[in-house]
Amino acid sequence: MPPTTHHRPIVHKMDAATEQLQTRLLRQVGEVISEYGLIEAGDKVMVCLSGGKDSYGLLDLLLVLQRRAPIRFDLVAVNLDQKQPGFPAHVLPEYLTSVGVPFHIEARDTYSIVKRLIPEGQTTCSLCSRLRRGHLYRIATDLGATKIALGHHRDDILETLFLNLFFNGKLKTMPPKLRSKDGRHLVIRPLAAVHEADLALYAERRGFPIIPCDLCGSQEDLKRKEVKAFLREWERRAPGCTDSIFAAASNVAPSLLLDGRLFDFRALRAGSDVPGDEDGWLDQQGG
């Protein structure tokens, strides 16, 4: 299943403000790639393109990094056409042709499956995501991709953290790098440190041809939207608090939580040599 390859990309000239924004986004993406080892020499990165602002921004920034990086890696853009009614099938092929990136469009009617199995008014995201993920893993294998790049950003990561806290009783979120259950695929999120607002602004300035998701866009009562509003309100009340929450996700003290799978509380004794964070953390602000 070879991807369609196009040459002679069309280069769109940017103004100074857009170049400045792009430089900042590239720095954030580059730091995440370096810190978590997301892309290595010889990788073939399959960039999943939905037609939304996030995936457009991801592809655009990776194309710039591909030209500038000291290592060589390949990119292939992939779109899963889920046969949503009114989906403009011509938009992505025309755009991808214009930027000169190899691409593959896969048509699978997951829309009908979701609408048939999920009652009207209930959240479709979970089933839609599972169906989409299965197809993307298969396509990655067919294309020989070593990494699967998704467009989840910093806000997605924070919202997922709180969704799991509030509704699932789990302390987890979307990591920048994840191995599939069968161990055959690596999923990467190069936009992990990028703010959604910056991606929206970048998409507007770059003029990406955005395609709305009509499958779930009308579900205004989604818990994710409620969490997004919750975090936005707290950021308004305490500016910088979401930065602190984001930093906390990579500043974890297992011995100061409650999970015996991460820290052996039963073996902890006074004077023992079982390593722990001791009570020094209690002396720090917030302890």
N, C-alpha and C positions, 0 to 999 in steps of 0.2 A: 504494500500500500504506500507507494512513494508520494510524498507531498508535492503539491504544485509549486514550482519554483519560478520566481520572477526576478528579473534583473533591472538595472537602471532605475533605482528608487527616486521618487520625486522628493526633493529637499525643500521643506517649508522654512522660510526665513523667520526668525523670532526677533521680537523687540527686546530691549534691554531688561525690562521687568520680567519677561518670561524666561530669559536666559538666567537671570539671577535666581528665580524660583527653581528652574531646572537644576542649577548648580547645587542648591541646597538639598533637593530631593536626591540627586545623584550621590551626594555625600552620605546621606542617611542610608540609602540602599547599599552603597559600597561598604559602610561600616557593618551592617547586618550580615552581608555576604561574607566579609572577612571574619567576623566574630564567630559565626556558626558554621563556617565552611560550606556555604550553600552551593557555590559553583567552583569547579576545579578544571584544570587543563584537560581538554579533550571531551568535556561534557557535551551532550546534546540535550538542550533544555526545551521541553515542550511547554510553551506558554499558553495557558488556557484562556481563551478570549471569549467573553460573553457578549460583548457589545456595550458594557457599562463603563463608567468613567475609570473604575479601579483597574480593570484588566487592560484597557487602552493605555493607561498611564504606566502600568507594569511593562507592557511590551515596548512602549516608546523609550523608557529609561534603560531597559536591558539592551535595546539596539544601540543606544549611545555608549553604554558600558562595553558592549562587544567591540565597538570600533576603538575604544580607548584602552581597554584592559591589556596588561602585559602578557596575559595568557590567551590561548585560542579556545573558544567554545562556540558551538553552533546553536542556533535558535530555530524553532519551528512553531508557528502559531497554529492552534487547533481550536475550532469552534464546534460545539455539539448543537446542531440545529434540532431543538426539541419539538418542533412542529407546533409552536404556539400560533393560534389564529392571528393572521395579519403580520406575522414576522417578516420583515423585509430582507429576504434571502440574498439580495444583491449587494447590500451595504458592506458587509465584511469582506467578501472577495474583492470588491472594488478598492476598498481602503488598503487591504493587505497587498494588493498588486501595486498600488501607488507608493507604498513604503519599501517595496522590494524584498519582503521577507518570505521565505518558503512557508506554505500553509496547507492545511488539510481541513476540509469541512465534512463533518459526519452527520448525516440525517438519521435521527432516531425519534420515534413518536412517543417520548416519555410523557408528554403533555396529556394525551388521552388516558394513559395508565393512571396518572396522578388524579385526574378529574373523576375517573371511574371509581377509584378506591377511597378517596378522601371526601367525606361529606361536605356539602357546600357550607362555606363559612369557617371551616376548620383549617388549621395551619397545614400548608402543603410542603413547607420547606424541608422537613426531615426526609420524607419519601423522595422528593425531587432530588435532594442531594445524594441519597444513596444510589438512586438509579444513574444519576449523572456520573458519580464517582466510579461505578463499575465500568461504564463505557470508556471513561477517560483512562483508566488503568489498562484496559484492553488496547486502546489506541496507542498508548505509550509503548506497549510491548511491540505492536505492529510496526511502529516507526523507529524502534530502537532507541528511544529516549532514555537517558540516564537519570534525568530529574524532571519532575512535573511542577511547574511554577504556577501558583495561584495568587490572585490579587488581593488577599486579605490584608488589611492595614491595621494600624495601631488601635483605632476605635473598635474594629471588629474583635480584636484580641481582648480589650477591656470589657466590651459588652458580653463576650462569651464567658469571661471569668465570672462576671456577676450573674449571668443566667444560670451557671452551674452552682454558684453559691446560693442563690435565692430559691431555685426550683429543683435542683438535682442532688443537693447535698454532697457536692464534690468540689474540691479545690483544684481546678484545672482550667486550661484555656487552649488556644491554638498556638503551638510552638512554631518557631521559624523553620524548623526542620523536623520531619516526621517520617517514619518508616511504615509502610502499609502492613496490615496484619499478616499477609503471606510472606512478607520480607522481600518482595520482588521490586518494590518501587520506593523511591524517595520523593516526598512532597516537600517543596520549599516555598517560603513566603518572604520574598525579598522586600516587600513593603511593610514589614512588621513594625518599623519605627516611624512610619510616615502617617501624618494626620490626615483624616478624611477630608477636612476642609481644604487642605493644600492640594489634594488630588482633584477635588472638584474645581478649584481655581485653575489648576494646570490643564485640566480637560477643556475648560472654557477657553482659555487662552490659546491652546493648541488646535481648537476646533475639531475635536474628535466627533465623528458621527454617532452619537449615543443612541442605543436601541433600548427602550424601556422593557422591563420584565413585566408583562401583563398577567403572568400566572399568579404572582403573589403580591404585586404592587397594590392591589385594592384591599388587602387585609390590614386595615389600620390598627387592629387590636393585637397585633403580634407582640409577644412578650419582648422581643428584641427592641422594638420601637419604644416600649415602655422603659426598658433599661437605658436606652439611648437618651431619652428625655430625663431620666433620673440622674445620669452622669452629667448631662449638660447643666442641669439645675445646680448640682453640687459644685461644678466648676465655676458657675456664676457666683455662688456663695463664698467659695474658698478657691480663688484662682491658683492654679498650679497643683490642685489635689489629684487630678488625673495623671499628672506627670509622676507624682509620688506613688500612685497605685501601679502605674506601669513599671516603675523602677522596682517595686516590691516583688514583682513576678520573677525577677532574676536576683533577688536578695533574700533567699529562703533559709530559715533556721529550723530544720526538721525536729530537733530536740525541744523546740518551744512550740510545737504543734501537738497533735494528739494521735498521730498515725504510727502505730507500733510496727508497721511494715517498713517505715523509713528510719525509725530509731528504736533501739532495743531498750525500752524503759524498764522492763523486768530485770535486766542485768545491771542496771545502774544502781550503784551503792556508794555511800560516802567513803571516800578514800580509795575507790576503785580506779582502775586505769581505763574504764570504758570512756571513749572520747565523747564529749558533749559540749554545748555552748555555755555550760555553767550558768551562774546567775549574773554574769557581767552585763548581759543585755538588759537586766532590770534597772541598771544604773543609767541607761541611755534614755534620751527623750522618747516618750511614748511607751516605755516599758512598764 
